Amino acid sequence: MTTLAQPVSLDPSVAFWLEMAEALAYADAYAAAAAQPGNTAGAESTRIRAATAIAVTAIDFGFFNRVIGLGMAEPAEEADVEAASSFFLERNRAQSVIHVAPRAEPLDLDGWLETRGYIRGARWAKLWHALVNVDPPDRGYHIERIDDTLATTFADVSYTAFGVPPILFDIASSTVGRPGWAHYIGYEDDLPVATGAMRLQSGVAWFGFGATLEAHRGVGWQTAMLQRRLHDAREIGAWLAVSETGEETVQHPVNHSYRNMLRTGFEPAYARQNWVRLPAG
């Protein structure tokens, strides 16, 4: 088990993009899903100043109802926390998550969240990779960069691997072919078994949608997916890659996603506190 007891010293631009690249990626993904006919996911997003709030109405689950980037671009005010809380309550979302990075301001954020029924939950590890020295991708894996003709396949593999219900698949599929995004599928023979994506903005690549079908895990697919995306991001001209995953803890001492990132040159930045609100009782 590896721990992130204290945030490391970061360049301010790296610290900013660790949060904002994720926020902007999800804002774009939810906007794309909301634009699909019928918006079956019930996807919505809004800005709370520079932060992003996202929600779905198809299911009530915290991962899909979140606020990202609060207090990062500028100090938050209590009115921002109230707006975040109200965004979920107005949509009858009993479960929601508000991320608070170590560098988020002001320190009063914790108290404002507690007042609105949020408690400390699990933390997520945030990691970064300066795209200076990047290993070449492993050619032993068949990985294809795809276009929107394979959007449905991408969503099917990515979300099925995590047990996400099909009603939310548009969140993954609608980003394929969208400007600023790059998507990948890994094949064993002709069978799609793994996925990965990145969104690029201002020279920063946010990595997400990394998944491998259960029967095909443990053979290096996600390490290969990370290597391919790092290589491509650098070739495109990006200077930084960022991502996030669950923190390793005593209760969960091994996170393979986290270790894959370390293996491919990502550096831990900090463990970000998730403030969660759950149904009463």
N, C-alpha and C positions, 0 to 999 in steps of 0.2 A: 504494500500500500504506500502511495505517495501522498503527502499532505501539502496544502497551500496555506500555512499558518498566517503568513503575512504577505501582502502584495509586494511584488518586486518594484524596483525603481524603473519607471517607464518614461520614454519621451512623451510629452503631452499629446502629440499627434497620434501616436500609437494608442495611448489610453483613450483618446476620443473615438478613434475608429473601431476599437474593440467593441464598443457599444453601438455606435451609430451605424456601422455597416450592417449589423444584424437588424437594427430597427428599420433601416431603409429597405432591406431585402424583404422583410415580412410585410411592410406596408405595400410594397409592389406586388408581392404574391397574393395578398388578400384583395387588393384592387383588381388584379387579374381574375381571381375567382369570382368576385362580385359581378364582374362584367359578363360572366358566362350566362347563357339562357337559363332563366329560372333561378339562378344563384342557389342551387340546391344545398350548398353548405351554409347558407345564410351568413356569408362572410362580410365583415365590415371592418373598416379601419378609420382612425381619425388621428389628427395631430393634437397633442397637448403641449403647446409650444414646440420645442424641438423633439420631444419624445413621441413615440408611436404607440397607440392603443389598438389592439386587434381583438376581434371576437368572432365566434360563429354561433349561430342559433340552432344548428342541426343537432348538436350534442352539448352537454354542459360538462366541460372538462378543462382543467386549469391550463394545460399546455397550449390550448388553442385560444385562450382568453388571457391576454397578457399586456403589460405595459413595459416597453423597452426604451432605455435611454433617458429616464427621468433624472433630472439634475446634472446632466453631463455637459450639454452645450452651454447651459447657463444655470445658475442656482434655481431650484424649484421653489415655488411658493405653496402655502397650504391650499390655496385655491386650485392648484394643479392636482394635488392629491385628491381633493374633493371631486374634481372633474373626472379623474381616473376611476374613482370609486363609483361615481354616478353613471359613468359609461356602461359599466357592467350591471348595476342594479336596474337601470332603465331597460335593459334587455333581458331581465330576469335570469342573469347568470349568477348562480349561487357559488360557482367555483371560479376564482380568478387569481392571477399571479402578478405582482409588481416587482420588477427586478431593481435592486439597489446595488450599484457597483461601489467598491470602496472609495472611489474618488467622487461619488455623487455628492452634491451639495444641496441644502445645508445639512448639518447634523440633526436638525429637528425632524428630518424625514421619518425617522423611526417612530417617533411619538405620534406624528400625524397619521401614520399607517395604523398604529395600534388603536388609535381612537376610532378608526373606521373598520375595525374588526379583523385586521390582518395580523397574522402571527408569523414568526420565523419558521421557514420550512427548510427543505434541502437546499444546498448550494450547488451552483454550476461552476465548473472550471472554465475560465476564459484563457485562450492560448493565441499566440501570434508567431508569425514566421517572416523574418526579413528576407525578401526574395533576392538574395545576393548569391549564395551558394545553394544550388538546388540539384539534387541527384537526378540523373536521367530516369525516366519511367521504366518500370520492369516490363520488358517485352514478352515475358512469359505468360502474360494475361491478355486476353482479347477484350480490349476496351474501345468502344466507339463513341465519338462525340456525335450526338444525334440532333435531328431537327424535329419540328412539330408533328411530323408524320408518325413519330413514335411516342407522342406525349402520353397516350393512354397506357402504353406498356411501361413507361417510366413510372407513372403514378402507381400502377398495379404492383410493381416490384417494390418501390420505395415504401409505400404505406402498408402493403400486405405484410412486409417484413416486421413492422412494428404493431400489427394488429389494429390499424386505423380503419374504421368502417368506410365502405365505398362512398357513402354520401359526402365525404370530405375529400375525395380524390382530386377534385378540381383545384384545390390549393396547390397540389404538386403539378398536375398536368398543365394548368393554364400558364405556368411560367415558362414552359418549353417553347423555344422560338421567340421569346420576348426579348426586346433590346436589352443588352447588358448582361444577359444570362448565358451560361454554357452548361449543357447537361450531358451526362455520360451514362452508358449502360455497359456492364460487363457480361460477357457470354461464356458459358461452358458449352462447347460445341455450338449449337444454335439456340441454346436456352438462355434467356436473360435472367441473371441471378443476382446482380448487384447494381447499385446506382450511386451517383454522386453529382452534385451541381455546384456552381459558383456564380455569384453575382458580382460584377465589377463596377466600381464607381470611384472616381478621383484617384485611380491607381491602386485601389484597395480591393482585394478579392475576399468576399465572404463565402465560406464553405458550408454547405448544408445538404440535406436530403441524402446523406450517406447511409446506405442500408444494404444488407445482404440477406437473401432468403435463408431461413434457418437451416435447411439441409445442406447448405453450401458454405457455412461459416467455418472459421478456424483454419483456412488455407491461404489467407493473405489478401483477400479481395479488397478490403478497405485500405490496407496499406498501399496497394497498387493504385487504387482510386485517388488517394491523397497525392501520391507521387505524380500521377498524370496531371492532376489539376495544378499542382505547384509548378510543374514544368510549363504547362500551357499559360498559366497566369504570368509567369516571368517572360515568356516569349511574347505575350501581348503587350508587355511593358508595365505590369503592376509592380509596385515596390513592397507591398505588404499583403499577407494573407492572414485572416483571422477566423476563429471558429470557437465553438463552445460544446461542452459535454458534461455529463454528471461528474461530480467530485468523488474521488475515492475516500471512503470512510471506514470506520471499524465495522459498521453493519454491511457495507458493500466495498470490500477491500480491493476488488479488481474491476476496473472499467476498461474493457478492451479498446473502446474508441479513444479514450484518453491515452492509452499506451501506444496505439497506432500513431497518434499525432506526435508523441515524443519521439517515436522511432523514425519519423520522417522529418525531424528537425524543428517541429513546433516547440516554442518555449512557453512554460506556464507564466501567466501574468498575475492572476488572482482567482480566488473563489468568490463568486458573486452571490450575495444573499438573495434568496427568493422569499418574498413576503407573500403568504398565501391566505386566501379567505375561502372557507369551506362552508357547506350548509350547517346551520345550527344543529348541534347534537351529533 
